[in-house]
Amino acid sequence: MLNLSDNKKKMLAIVAAAIAGVALPGVASAACTPGAYGTGPDDFVVLGTPATAPATGQRYLFRSGLRGGTGDAGAPVTCADDIAVYRAPDGQVKRWPRLATRETKTSFDSDATRLTGALIEPAGPADPKRPLVVLVHGSERTMAAAAIYGHMLAAQGISVFAYNKRGTGTSEGEYTQNFELLADDAAAALREARRMAAGRFGRAGYFGGSQGGWVAPLAATRSPADFVAVGFGLVVSPIEEDREQLLDEAREKHLDAVAIAQVERLSRATAQLVRSHFATGYEALAQVRREIGNAPWAKTIAGEYSGDMLRMSDADLRRIGRARFDNLELIWDYDAEAALRKLKVPLLWVLAGEDREAPIAATQAILSKLHAAGQPIDAYLFPDTDHGIVEFRTNADGSRTATRITDGYLKLLADWIKGDVRGSYGRVEKLYR
């Protein structure tokens, strides 16, 4: 979620590949116009921008979570001349035109920075009751990487505002992970979306995925939002995120009590470094290095940043540590729970049951506590899914390869935003009743 370590970049790239692509300023055109193709809200596929290896052609995503590239062998959908050809599992072939939408590009100011975005609205008569949602990005540096959600939600009757975060695409400014500044940007985006869709929407709010789970609730305390939806986010600080990941890895490696105690000390030492912006903590980390010695697990343990710091020499860490790990204005001790306590509007939180990137135990406990205190929180968990609510296969070396977004998640998200949750949503578990 912090976009730091190589293995986390790899997982985020997999998730982005599953959901990337939208016709925003600065996005290259594809063989077929990015958007939804089908016959209605229950029978459609979303096509994005050109896929990258291993997928080929254009990215596609069904509401069921099936995704891939239109040029892949055996792909169920191809597209040419803005007509998608879908081969159903029963052998039936359907020709789907592009579902009409109204898409309007714009630019707007936030903290003296010019940002760009687009409003995507279902075509047809204006509907003053249609919900409007602003997509709040995760930690990716690519422009609007999660914005295929725009067409996925629009095809289900929702107006969507997607914007390029500062320092990406055609938006000005410097890329940052300062949640305060990013929340200002999201609040400005909601104001712009409300202006553009005036008279054509009812309730308006945010959806934030991954790091957006820190940003969207904070933005909702600064703008007149009616709801907040979060997917695979955290209600702990970035420091605690790193600690939870380290301990999850330690359990997966079946480390003994002595090694787990060393992992705890590693977490405390690296926390001192980042909390002090690399002014103090070197001696404590050097002591942990000596205690761990040549333990085999020390070569692979990762966390968000602690594993990399452990394996750097003291000299290199003193020389380039801050430039390497603390160059994005991250608020290391960010109090996400405090932001949630200020929220008065309905909150949706969707958890991935086996999330390695954002371990869920502490987040689930805090959400339960807030719900018990009377806050309007709907929490759902999809078992056997990783970050991005994706299903996966486990490789021989223990790594994971994402296969698809799990069935039910994309429909649940849209139905909750519309205030119409009913029926089944794959294998989802509702946490509070």
Buried (B, 14 or more C-beta within 10 A) or exposed (E): BBBBBEBBBEBBBBBBBBBBBBBBBEBEEBBBBBBBBBEEBEBBBBBBBBBEEEBBBBBBBBBBBBBBBBBBEEBBBBBEEBEBBBBEEEEEEBEBEBBEBBBEEBBBEBEEBEBBBBBBBBEEEEBEEBBBBBBBBBBBEBBBBBBBBBBBBBBBBBBBBBBBBBBBBBBBBEBBBBBBBBBBBBBBBBBBBBEBBEEBBBBBBBBBBBBBBBBBBBBBBBBEBBBBBBBBBBBBBBBBBBBBBBBBBBEEBEBEEEBBEBBBBBBBBBBBBBBEEBEEBBEBBBEBBEBBEEEEBBEEBBBBBBBBBBBBEEEEBEEEBBEBBBEBBBBBEBEBBEBBBEBEBBBBBBBBBBBBBBBBEBBBEBBBEBBEEEBEBBBBBBEEBBBBBBBBEEEEEEEBEBBBBBBBBBBBBBBBBBEEBEEEBBBBEEBEE
